[in-house]
Amino acid sequence: RLSIGGEPWRPWMSIVVIAAYLAFFPIAIGMLRGLQAPSAASVELLRSCSAGWWATLTRLRFPAAVPSLIPALRLAAAAAVIGAIVAEISTGTAGGIGRQIIVFSQQATGDSARLYAAVLAAALLGVVLTALVGLVELALRRYSHPPGTGTASEGR
């Protein structure tokens, strides 16, 4: 039997791994694209001011990555919800939304309201995660500026 840190592997852990795996790649690619977004002249300017690696990351690269990171987070939220639902179906975990959709779709001839309730619960979960990404976007709004309008710190 598989165990991590003395804890036995539980079926829900497989679901978490699959959802995290599907969410990781959009975030990693969006963040990498954003971290490489600053022009060479901007990076060189910070180097000429004796800015170290950490200062360059926090003052230039991370603010430049925010406009690429927000859409990646939205995509990752949708992928994680879909991945969790599909993982619940394939692992046979009882009680999850995905498993409920399968069970209620097999019984849809008698009571289709349960099937629609499970599908609406899945949609609501997606809406909640999208709203959480919206809150992150509001928190990082000061860094989101259209390209070509200058830096985020101008006018402050």
C-alpha positions in Angstrom: 0.0 0.0 0.0 1.2 3.5 -0.9 1.7 6.0 2.0 3.2 9.4 2.2 4.6 10.6 5.5 3.0 7.7 7.3 -0.4 8.6 6.0 -2.1 6.0 3.8 -3.1 7.0 0.3 -6.8 7.9 0.2 -8.9 7.9 -3.0 -9.5 11.7 -2.8 -5.8 12.3 -3.0 -5.8 10.9 -6.6 -8.5 13.4 -7.5 -6.4 16.3 -6.0 -3.3 15.2 -7.9 -5.2 15.0 -11.2 -6.8 18.4 -10.7 -3.5 20.0 -9.6 -1.8 18.4 -12.6 -4.3 19.9 -15.0 -4.1 23.3 -13.3 -0.3 23.4 -13.2 0.5 23.7 -16.9 -1.6 26.8 -17.8 -0.3 28.6 -14.8 3.3 27.6 -15.4 3.2 28.6 -19.1 1.3 31.9 -18.4 3.7 32.8 -15.6 6.8 31.9 -17.7 5.5 33.9 -20.6 4.8 36.9 -18.3 8.2 36.7 -16.6 9.9 36.9 -19.9 7.7 39.8 -21.1 9.9 42.8 -19.9 12.1 44.2 -22.6 15.9 43.8 -22.5 16.2 47.5 -22.1 14.1 47.4 -18.9 16.1 44.6 -17.5 19.4 46.3 -18.4 18.2 49.5 -16.7 17.6 47.7 -13.4 21.0 46.0 -13.7 22.7 49.4 -14.3 21.0 50.6 -11.0 22.6 47.6 -9.2 19.4 45.8 -8.8 19.8 42.2 -7.8 17.9 39.1 -9.0 15.2 39.5 -6.3 14.7 43.2 -7.0 14.4 42.6 -10.7 11.9 39.8 -10.1 9.7 41.8 -7.7 9.9 45.2 -9.3 9.9 44.3 -13.0 9.3 40.7 -13.9 6.4 39.9 -11.5 4.4 43.0 -12.4 4.9 42.3 -16.1 3.7 38.7 -15.6 0.3 39.6 -14.0 -1.5 40.3 -17.3 -0.5 36.9 -18.5 -1.1 35.2 -15.2 -4.8 36.2 -14.7 -6.1 34.4 -17.9 -3.9 31.4 -17.0 -5.6 31.3 -13.6 -9.0 31.4 -15.2 -8.1 28.5 -17.5 -6.5 26.5 -14.7 -9.7 26.9 -12.5 -11.8 25.5 -15.3 -9.4 22.7 -16.0 -9.2 21.8 -12.3 -13.0 21.6 -12.0 -13.3 19.4 -15.1 -10.3 17.3 -14.0 -11.8 16.7 -10.6 -15.1 15.7 -12.0 -13.6 13.3 -14.5 -11.2 11.9 -11.9 -14.1 11.2 -9.5 -15.9 9.3 -12.3 -12.8 7.3 -13.3 -11.6 6.5 -9.7 -15.1 5.5 -8.6 -15.0 7.8 -5.5 -18.4 7.8 -3.9 -20.0 11.1 -3.0 -18.3 13.5 -5.5 -20.1 15.5 -8.0 -18.7 13.5 -10.9 -19.8 10.2 -9.4 -23.3 11.7 -8.6 -23.6 12.7 -12.3 -22.9 9.1 -13.4 -25.3 7.5 -10.8 -28.1 10.0 -11.5 -27.7 9.7 -15.3 -28.2 6.0 -15.0 -31.4 6.7 -13.0 -32.6 9.6 -15.1 -35.7 7.8 -16.4 -37.2 8.0 -12.9 -36.0 11.3 -11.5 -34.0 13.7 -13.8 -34.0 16.5 -11.3 -31.2 14.9 -9.3 -29.0 14.7 -12.5 -29.6 18.4 -13.2 -28.9 19.3 -9.6 -25.5 17.6 -9.8 -24.7 19.3 -13.1 -25.7 22.7 -11.7 -23.5 22.0 -8.6 -20.6 21.4 -11.0 -21.4 24.6 -12.8 -21.7 26.5 -9.5 -18.3 25.2 -8.4 -16.8 26.6 -11.7 -18.5 29.9 -11.0 -17.1 30.1 -7.5 -13.6 29.4 -8.7 -13.9 32.0 -11.4 -15.1 34.5 -8.7 -12.0 33.6 -6.6 -9.8 34.3 -9.7 -11.7 37.6 -10.0 -10.7 38.5 -6.5 -7.1 37.8 -7.2 -7.4 40.0 -10.3 -8.8 42.8 -8.2 -5.9 42.4 -5.7 -3.4 42.6 -8.5 -5.2 45.3 -10.5 -2.5 47.8 -10.0 -0.1 45.7 -12.1 -2.5 45.1 -14.9 -2.0 47.7 -17.5 -2.3 47.5 -21.3 1.0 47.1 -23.1 2.6 50.3 -24.4 1.1 52.5 -21.6 4.2 52.6 -19.5 5.0 50.9 -16.2 2.6 50.2 -13.4 4.4 52.6 -11.1 4.1 55.7 -13.3 2.1 58.6 -11.8 2.6 57.4 -8.2 
